[in-house]
């Protein structure tokens, strides 16, 4: 591969940093979106130097997403591969107590509308080249019965699943593979507002007797971004550890 560019939305997340670290040798340029910079992404920037280009944006605001897309176009490094990881922190809340704007609206804006905006900006260029890879972070909760008290999160993920399936059908003939990765609960900072008891119970219910880690999930992203996965599209790869 030559002159490949990867765009990661939600690059400062535990999964984002792990993915960039594992995939860095495959790319000439990595566009790393973040909302809040942290020490992990800063360390990657120091290690990778000019290869990693950090991009700050609040994905819940359409104008900010459009400004980020314009910034990318201005740099002249349009992405060949896009990984969409961004999502609000997951928290348990009864449906009746969820706010239409602060919970559902913010979640859909951050997770779904941002993906639509970014893909409308860059899929046409991929289609013109007849090449591209897009991978969405979904959740195992879109496969089977979900847990209670996560309705805003699960609603947004189902919307992303529908977007992935629709775009995969539309762009398959353009040489663009579009897929999802749906892990079970992972031990990351994303769980910081989930009660410890819920996290422990989920681990106990797994055949592995633990929750997943980023190391369990990153290989799926690497495969779907690889040249070997060019004929894999419209698929949701569910990772449960046998649960």
MIKOLLUM-110315 format. One line per field, with one value per residue (C-alpha): residue in three letters; x, y, z. Coordinates in pm, 1 decimal, always signed. Layout:
residu	c(ALA  ...)
x	c(X  ...)
y	c(Y  ...)
z	c(Z  ...)
***
This chain:
residu	c(UNK  UNK  UNK  UNK  UNK  UNK  UNK  UNK  UNK  UNK  UNK  UNK  UNK  UNK  UNK  UNK  UNK  UNK  UNK  UNK  UNK  UNK  UNK  UNK  UNK  UNK  UNK  UNK  UNK  UNK  UNK  UNK  UNK  UNK  UNK  UNK  UNK  UNK  UNK  UNK  UNK  UNK  UNK  UNK  UNK  UNK  UNK  UNK  UNK  UNK  UNK  UNK  UNK  UNK  UNK  UNK  UNK  UNK  UNK  UNK  UNK  UNK  UNK  UNK  UNK  UNK  UNK  UNK  UNK  UNK  UNK  UNK  UNK  UNK  UNK  UNK  UNK  UNK  UNK  UNK  UNK  UNK  UNK  UNK  UNK  UNK  UNK  UNK  UNK  UNK  UNK  UNK  UNK  UNK  UNK  UNK  UNK  UNK  UNK  UNK  UNK  UNK  UNK  UNK  UNK  UNK  UNK  UNK  UNK  UNK  UNK  UNK  UNK  UNK  UNK  UNK  UNK  UNK  UNK  UNK  UNK  UNK  UNK  UNK  UNK  UNK  UNK  UNK  UNK  UNK  UNK  UNK  UNK  UNK  UNK  UNK  UNK  UNK  UNK  UNK  UNK  UNK  UNK  UNK  UNK  UNK  UNK  UNK  UNK  UNK  UNK  UNK  UNK  UNK  UNK  UNK  UNK  UNK  UNK  UNK  UNK  UNK  UNK  UNK  UNK  UNK  UNK  UNK  UNK  UNK  UNK  UNK  UNK  UNK  UNK  UNK  UNK  UNK  UNK  UNK  UNK  UNK  UNK  UNK  UNK  UNK  UNK  UNK  UNK  UNK  UNK  UNK  UNK  UNK  UNK  UNK  UNK  UNK  UNK  UNK  UNK  UNK  UNK  UNK  UNK  UNK  UNK  UNK  UNK  UNK  UNK  UNK  UNK  UNK  UNK  UNK  UNK  UNK  UNK  UNK  UNK  UNK  UNK  UNK  UNK  UNK  UNK  UNK  UNK  UNK  UNK  UNK  UNK  UNK  UNK  UNK  UNK  UNK  UNK  UNK  UNK  UNK  UNK)
x	c(+0.0  +119.3  +10.4  -268.6  -446.4  -649.1  -909.0  -1006.8  -1306.8  -1271.6  -896.9  -837.9  -1048.4  -877.4  -975.6  -867.4  -520.9  -477.2  -583.0  -348.4  -60.4  -127.1  -192.8  +58.0  +302.7  +29.6  -29.4  +155.4  -84.1  -318.8  -585.9  -671.7  -993.3  -1038.5  -1275.3  -1047.6  -675.1  -529.6  -192.1  -234.6  -299.9  -27.7  +219.5  +124.2  +171.8  +517.2  +605.9  +466.7  +562.2  +427.9  +254.7  -19.1  -229.7  -456.8  -792.8  -1011.1  -1387.3  -1712.2  -1890.8  -2228.0  -2217.9  -2260.2  -2071.4  -1765.7  -1773.7  -1797.8  -1506.9  -1298.4  -1381.4  -1282.6  -956.3  -880.9  -955.7  -734.9  -444.4  -486.2  -481.6  -824.1  -881.1  -873.6  -985.1  -1226.0  -1289.5  -1581.2  -1545.9  -1696.2  -1981.0  -2084.3  -1982.7  -2221.2  -2433.2  -2722.4  -3049.2  -3415.2  -3584.8  -3839.7  -3556.4  -3364.5  -3377.1  -3475.8  -3198.1  -2923.9  -2936.9  -3098.5  -3019.6  -2659.2  -2594.7  -2742.2  -2562.0  -2224.5  -2251.0  -2478.0  -2505.7  -2129.5  -2076.0  -2321.5  -2149.4  -1799.5  -1896.1  -2082.7  -1763.3  -1526.2  -1712.8  -1744.5  -1363.8  -1329.2  -1589.6  -1401.6  -1085.7  -1295.8  -1127.6  -1196.0  -1257.7  -1502.0  -1543.8  -1801.5  -1770.6  -2110.3  -2195.8  -2286.8  -2613.5  -2742.5  -2719.3  -2979.3  -3138.4  -2973.2  -2943.5  -3180.5  -3121.6  -2909.3  -3178.1  -2999.3  -2676.6  -2848.1  -3075.3  -2772.6  -2589.4  -2888.4  -2901.2  -2531.9  -2595.0  -2864.6  -2635.7  -2357.0  -2582.2  -2730.3  -2396.6  -2237.5  -2507.3  -2475.9  -2095.8  -2001.8  -1970.2  -1738.2  -1478.1  -1556.3  -1595.0  -1808.6  -1845.5  -1902.1  -1733.0  -1961.4  -1779.0  -1925.5  -1838.6  -1473.7  -1263.8  -1202.8  -1260.3  -1588.1  -1739.0  -1651.8  -2017.6  -2141.6  -2182.2  -1893.2  -2139.5  -2279.2  -1928.1  -1837.0  -2158.7  -2096.2  -1746.8  -1877.2  -2137.0  -1874.7  -1720.5  -1386.6  -1471.5  -1361.8  -1471.0  -1305.8  -1000.0  -887.6  -638.6  -932.7  -1099.0  -825.8  -748.1  -1102.7  -1049.5  -712.3  -862.7  -1154.3  -913.1  -679.9  -651.8  -754.4  -1099.4  -1182.2  -1471.1  -1612.8  -1876.1  -2203.0  -2099.5  -2126.4  -1849.0  -1976.8  -1712.7  -1847.2  -1587.0  -1846.4  -2117.0)
y	c(+0.0  +350.2  +685.9  +543.5  +775.8  +660.1  +879.3  +771.6  +943.7  +906.6  +849.6  +946.4  +652.4  +340.0  +154.0  +443.8  +466.8  +89.1  +78.5  +359.3  +193.3  -138.7  +1.8  +286.9  +100.1  +50.8  +420.8  +726.5  +961.8  +912.1  +1175.6  +1142.3  +1312.0  +1384.1  +1583.2  +1593.2  +1531.5  +1283.9  +1140.3  +828.7  +1022.2  +1272.8  +984.5  +847.8  +1190.6  +1216.5  +868.2  +897.5  +1258.5  +1416.0  +1093.4  +1159.6  +1472.2  +1551.0  +1711.2  +1854.9  +1871.1  +1838.3  +1578.2  +1665.5  +1996.8  +1970.6  +2293.8  +2162.7  +1836.3  +2026.1  +2248.3  +1940.5  +1791.7  +2118.5  +2117.6  +1766.5  +1867.3  +2171.5  +1948.5  +1750.7  +1413.0  +1262.4  +939.9  +602.9  +428.0  +562.7  +413.3  +558.3  +496.8  +812.7  +779.5  +949.4  +777.3  +490.9  +519.3  +330.5  +523.4  +426.7  +523.3  +749.9  +956.2  +997.8  +1346.4  +1377.5  +1625.1  +1560.1  +1181.3  +1075.4  +1388.4  +1415.7  +1046.8  +1041.2  +1363.2  +1240.6  +886.1  +896.7  +1246.1  +1296.0  +973.2  +1085.7  +1423.9  +1278.7  +1005.9  +1248.0  +1452.7  +1168.1  +872.2  +1045.9  +1070.6  +704.3  +611.5  +804.1  +604.1  +285.7  +202.5  +248.5  +91.8  +208.4  +36.5  +133.0  +51.5  -94.6  -318.5  -679.4  -537.8  -498.5  -877.4  -1035.9  -909.7  -594.3  -510.8  -269.5  +101.7  +178.7  +298.2  +612.5  +418.7  +120.2  +341.2  +521.8  +194.7  +45.2  +359.3  +314.3  -50.6  +56.1  +319.6  +65.0  -188.1  +72.5  +224.2  -118.1  -202.9  +132.2  +143.9  -221.0  -168.2  +125.0  -95.9  +35.2  -218.2  -95.0  -307.5  -302.9  -448.4  -529.9  -622.6  -725.3  -513.0  -401.2  -289.2  +69.4  +421.9  +412.0  +220.8  +479.4  +569.4  +208.5  +68.7  -156.3  -431.0  -437.6  -461.9  -742.6  -933.4  -912.0  -1053.7  -1338.4  -1428.4  -1463.7  -1804.5  -1622.0  -1508.7  -1160.5  -870.8  -809.7  -588.6  -376.5  -651.0  -886.9  -645.7  -464.7  -765.8  -744.5  -381.2  -460.9  -739.5  -531.0  -252.0  -492.8  -570.4  -929.7  -807.2  -634.7  -874.0  -847.4  -574.7  -512.4  -744.5  -690.3  -886.3  -970.1  -1041.7  -1190.6  -1431.9  -1707.7  -1538.2)
z	c(+0.0  -75.7  +62.1  +275.1  +518.6  +819.8  +991.8  +1343.8  +1502.8  +1878.5  +1862.5  +2226.7  +2349.2  +2478.6  +2161.9  +1942.9  +2095.3  +2085.5  +1720.3  +1618.4  +1799.5  +1628.0  +1279.8  +1259.8  +1034.0  +772.9  +710.2  +587.2  +768.0  +1062.9  +1123.3  +1492.2  +1598.6  +1967.9  +2187.4  +2492.2  +2447.8  +2698.8  +2790.4  +2574.0  +2253.9  +2344.6  +2384.2  +2042.1  +1888.6  +2043.0  +1918.8  +1566.2  +1502.4  +1184.1  +1081.8  +1339.5  +1289.8  +1588.5  +1508.5  +1785.9  +1733.9  +1927.0  +1717.0  +1869.5  +1677.7  +1301.7  +1235.1  +1420.3  +1224.9  +896.9  +1002.5  +1079.8  +738.6  +573.9  +768.3  +641.6  +282.7  +326.8  +425.6  +105.8  +283.2  +222.9  +417.6  +247.8  +567.6  +831.5  +1175.6  +1371.1  +1745.3  +1891.2  +2142.5  +2466.5  +2789.2  +2860.3  +3175.9  +3331.7  +3341.8  +3332.5  +3006.4  +3177.9  +3325.7  +3000.4  +2854.1  +2488.4  +2412.5  +2668.7  +2640.2  +2312.7  +2111.0  +2225.6  +2173.5  +1824.5  +1733.5  +1855.3  +1722.6  +1418.9  +1273.5  +1295.5  +1099.4  +833.0  +801.2  +777.4  +532.6  +307.7  +300.5  +209.4  +56.4  -284.4  -309.5  -210.7  -471.0  -738.0  -655.7  -627.1  -299.2  +70.7  +407.9  +677.1  +1014.0  +1276.1  +1644.4  +1730.9  +2026.4  +2093.8  +2230.4  +1872.9  +1842.4  +2064.9  +2384.5  +2526.3  +2896.2  +3067.1  +3127.9  +2820.9  +2578.8  +2442.7  +2381.0  +2219.4  +2007.7  +1861.6  +1794.4  +1611.5  +1397.2  +1314.7  +1229.4  +983.5  +834.1  +794.6  +621.1  +387.1  +287.1  +238.3  -16.1  -192.1  -215.9  -271.5  -646.2  -578.2  -410.8  -61.7  +219.3  +509.5  +822.8  +1197.6  +1503.4  +1795.6  +2115.1  +2446.0  +2749.6  +2745.5  +3040.6  +2927.6  +3054.4  +2862.2  +3158.2  +3421.3  +3484.1  +3487.5  +3842.3  +3943.8  +4037.9  +3682.3  +3536.2  +3777.5  +3705.9  +3333.1  +3378.4  +3592.7  +3328.7  +3055.9  +2974.9  +2994.6  +3350.1  +3254.8  +3038.6  +2703.8  +2663.8  +2370.9  +2282.1  +2221.4  +1979.2  +1784.7  +1557.9  +1418.7  +1318.9  +1165.8  +958.3  +830.8  +734.6  +555.3  +186.3  +264.8  +372.0  +45.4  -27.1  +325.9  +343.7  +523.5  +806.0  +1179.2  +1351.2  +1700.7  +1967.5  +2289.5  +2421.4  +2387.3  +2590.7)
***
